[in-house]
Amino acid sequence: MHGNALRKDMMRADVELNKLAVDYEDTKGAMAQHEPRFDVVQEGLDYMHDYMDEVQVMTAEILGQLDKIGLRRTCRDSVTRLPELMPEPTEDQAAEKDKLARRKAAAAPTSWATAELAHRAPRTRLSGAEEA
């Protein structure tokens, strides 16, 4: 607001301040009413914060052990009645499959533009005899 305030401007500002004061009191009352719930939530967050680091370390240890033992062996040993649907590959088969996967990844397009261009047929220039 620049210059002298008119009477209507002062009345409007007074009404807005009164609304703000009422809303502030309502909010303050609601906060006081729900404060026990907020305390419970805060305690839960503190508890989670205290133990989340431990959970992350334990998860890393479990994943490390699964990697060390092998996922197939873990599944096979944990479920005794699971039929042998997928036999364990030999070392040569696993190496060959890994080599093929690496070749496929190396030959894969590195961007959407490259992928789009790979699907289009290359244009060939017609020779002089075919142009006529």
N, C-alpha and C positions, 0 to 999 in steps of 0.2 A: 504494500500500500504506500503510495507516495502522496506527499502533501497533507493537507488537513483531512482528517477522517470525518465523514458525514455521520449524522446521527444514526441512519440506518446501518452503516458499516459497524458502528460501535455496538448496536443492538444485536446484529448478526454474530459478531465476535463473542458477545456475552452469552448468547444462547448456545453457541458451539462449546464454549468453556464449561457451561453448566452440564451439557450432555457428556462431555469428557469426564467431568468429575463424577457423575452418576455411573458411567461405565467403569471408571476406575474403582469405585466402591464395590460394584457388582463383581468385578474380577477379583478384588481383594477378598471378598467374602467367599467366592468359589474356591480360591486357593486355600483359604483357611479350612473350608469344609473338606477338601480332598487331600489335605496335607498328609494324613496317614497313608493313603495310597501311594503318594509320591515317595514317601519314606521307604515303603516296601519295594517299590521299583528301584530306588537308589541302592538299597541293600542288595537286591538281586544283581544289579549291574556291577557293584563292587565285588560280589562273590564270583561272578563270571570273569571279571578282569583278573582276579587272583589266580584262578585255575585254568584260564585259557592258554597260557604259556605252557603249562604242564600237559594239557591235551594235545597241543601242537607237537611237542617233543615226543610224546608217546605215539602219535600218529606217524611221525617220521620214522620212528624205530620199527613200528609194525610194517610199514611199507618197505623198509630196508630188508627186514627179515623175509617178507614175501618175495622180494626180488632175489634174495640170496637162495631161497629154497626153490623158487620157481612156481609160477601160477598154476601150471598144469598139475604139478605134483600136489600142491596145496588143495586144489579142487578134488583131485582123485582121492587123497587121503582123508579129506573131511567128509566126503559123501561116499559111504561104502557101497551103496546099492546103485550108484550111477553106472550105466552101461558104458562100455568103451566105444563111444560113437566116433571119437576122433583119436586115432592112435598117436602116440608120442612120435614126433619126427626124429629121424636119425640126425646125427651131426652134419652129415653131408647135405641132407635135404634142407635143413635149417639154413646152412650157409648158402646154398643155391637160391633159396627163397629170399634171403636177405640181399644177395647180389642183384636179383631181379628187381627187388623193391628199390634199391639204390639207383639202378639204371633208369627205372621208370620215373623216379623223382628228379633225376638229372635231366631227363628229356622233357619233363613237364614244362609248360609255358610259365613264365615268371610274372606275367601281368594279364589283365583281361584283354588288352589289345592284341597281345601275342596269341592268346587262345582264340580270339575271334578270327585273326588272320590265318591261323592254322587250319580252320575248318573250310575256308574258301578255296576254290580251285585256282591254281595259278594261271594267270593270263599268259598266253604265248603270242608272240608277234608272228603274223602271217608272212610267208615268204612272197616274193614278187609275183610268182606264178599263181599263187592262191588268191592274191588280192584282186586280180583282174576278172 
